[in-house]
């Protein structure tokens, strides 16, 4: 009998909203949306947490510029606060080493993190998921029970085809979908039309901004980029801020 | 390391769920070697946390299980031990045992692709019901 699932509700009881940032497709900007959303929400005065469950390719710590910090052990693990955001990532411990986890181990690692992380009171906990609809996504929805999905896509047909399957899956799992965020937008209305077709809210688009790379790891500069300005509007449309 | 309290809390919570159906006379808590749980702290935490719950008079027994790993590349099996790991690495594995993949390699072929055959973490191995 696994005792860990029994404590997840208790660990999340002070968390008002759990938002899973997901896509199904890789490389569309999930980590950027999750990290930047956390920063923007924190700057609006919300109490924010960010959990990176992309165990094979964690990047939230890089985007937030977390260095020299670690979770503190105190009857569980208290995440460090980075730029106003409580951040939890396995990278604090693995420190750049590859983590070749297989299916059941992914579930175990996720369950362990949810069982021991002490989030305290949060207005919103963003969860950055890896590509695909495997254990990370399914177990997060199963274990948190009340996650809402913020879906990220690009205008590419390749991304939209995958996201369409994800949206169907979320429906079948009865997960509320907050809406669709279009990344690398260039003025095509493909995503807007897809959103309408799927009955999902189109929250807005984020421009391609080549200089973004230069401000990765610098939260103060990140929140002033055009990408952040557009994302703020999308988060408002989703009533997250 | 006081992360044992978080684990004890989960165990008590799960056993309380069982006790809502029928009284728990005893339970065996298996503790896998890999997670490096401090048995003394876990026992203390369990005894503290079960006070004023339905488990107050339940006997909670702890059983240690050695950890065994098996390489997925060459199928070599080996006992974990903790030799060769730094304090920091053992601490990481203590928090999340899957972090073993970041620090341990197959002693025969060097692969990080292995599975934990037994002795991973903490679970409730057996529950006896009755007054």
HADDOCK unambig.tbl for C-alpha pairs under 7 A between the chains (distance, minus, plus):
assign (segid A and resid 1 and name CA) (segid B and resid 123 and name CA) 6.00 0.50 0.50
assign (segid A and resid 1 and name CA) (segid B and resid 124 and name CA) 4.87 0.50 0.50
assign (segid A and resid 1 and name CA) (segid B and resid 125 and name CA) 6.29 0.50 0.50
assign (segid A and resid 2 and name CA) (segid B and resid 123 and name CA) 5.13 0.50 0.50
assign (segid A and resid 2 and name CA) (segid B and resid 124 and name CA) 6.21 0.50 0.50
assign (segid A and resid 3 and name CA) (segid B and resid 10 and name CA) 5.33 0.50 0.50
assign (segid A and resid 3 and name CA) (segid B and resid 11 and name CA) 4.91 0.50 0.50
assign (segid A and resid 3 and name CA) (segid B and resid 14 and name CA) 5.30 0.50 0.50
assign (segid A and resid 3 and name CA) (segid B and resid 123 and name CA) 6.06 0.50 0.50
assign (segid A and resid 3 and name CA) (segid B and resid 124 and name CA) 6.71 0.50 0.50
assign (segid A and resid 4 and name CA) (segid B and resid 10 and name CA) 5.41 0.50 0.50
assign (segid A and resid 6 and name CA) (segid B and resid 10 and name CA) 6.09 0.50 0.50
assign (segid A and resid 6 and name CA) (segid B and resid 13 and name CA) 6.11 0.50 0.50
assign (segid A and resid 6 and name CA) (segid B and resid 14 and name CA) 5.37 0.50 0.50
assign (segid A and resid 7 and name CA) (segid B and resid 10 and name CA) 4.97 0.50 0.50
assign (segid A and resid 7 and name CA) (segid B and resid 13 and name CA) 6.58 0.50 0.50
assign (segid A and resid 73 and name CA) (segid B and resid 1 and name CA) 6.93 0.50 0.50
assign (segid A and resid 73 and name CA) (segid B and resid 2 and name CA) 6.48 0.50 0.50
assign (segid A and resid 73 and name CA) (segid B and resid 3 and name CA) 6.21 0.50 0.50
assign (segid A and resid 74 and name CA) (segid B and resid 2 and name CA) 5.93 0.50 0.50
assign (segid A and resid 74 and name CA) (segid B and resid 3 and name CA) 6.53 0.50 0.50
assign (segid A and resid 75 and name CA) (segid B and resid 2 and name CA) 5.26 0.50 0.50
assign (segid A and resid 75 and name CA) (segid B and resid 3 and name CA) 4.98 0.50 0.50
assign (segid A and resid 75 and name CA) (segid B and resid 4 and name CA) 6.97 0.50 0.50
assign (segid A and resid 75 and name CA) (segid B and resid 5 and name CA) 4.98 0.50 0.50
assign (segid A and resid 75 and name CA) (segid B and resid 6 and name CA) 5.28 0.50 0.50
assign (segid A and resid 76 and name CA) (segid B and resid 3 and name CA) 4.64 0.50 0.50
assign (segid A and resid 76 and name CA) (segid B and resid 5 and name CA) 6.87 0.50 0.50
assign (segid A and resid 76 and name CA) (segid B and resid 6 and name CA) 4.95 0.50 0.50
assign (segid A and resid 93 and name CA) (segid B and resid 92 and name CA) 5.48 0.50 0.50
assign (segid A and resid 94 and name CA) (segid B and resid 99 and name CA) 6.52 0.50 0.50
assign (segid A and resid 94 and name CA) (segid B and resid 102 and name CA) 5.85 0.50 0.50
assign (segid A and resid 97 and name CA) (segid B and resid 102 and name CA) 5.38 0.50 0.50
assign (segid A and resid 98 and name CA) (segid B and resid 102 and name CA) 5.97 0.50 0.50
assign (segid A and resid 99 and name CA) (segid B and resid 101 and name CA) 5.56 0.50 0.50
assign (segid A and resid 99 and name CA) (segid B and resid 102 and name CA) 5.44 0.50 0.50
assign (segid A and resid 100 and name CA) (segid B and resid 101 and name CA) 6.42 0.50 0.50
assign (segid A and resid 100 and name CA) (segid B and resid 112 and name CA) 6.93 0.50 0.50
assign (segid A and resid 100 and name CA) (segid B and resid 113 and name CA) 6.15 0.50 0.50
assign (segid A and resid 105 and name CA) (segid B and resid 98 and name CA) 6.48 0.50 0.50
assign (segid A and resid 109 and name CA) (segid B and resid 96 and name CA) 6.11 0.50 0.50
assign (segid A and resid 109 and name CA) (segid B and resid 98 and name CA) 6.02 0.50 0.50
assign (segid A and resid 112 and name CA) (segid B and resid 96 and name CA) 6.23 0.50 0.50
assign (segid A and resid 116 and name CA) (segid B and resid 6 and name CA) 5.78 0.50 0.50
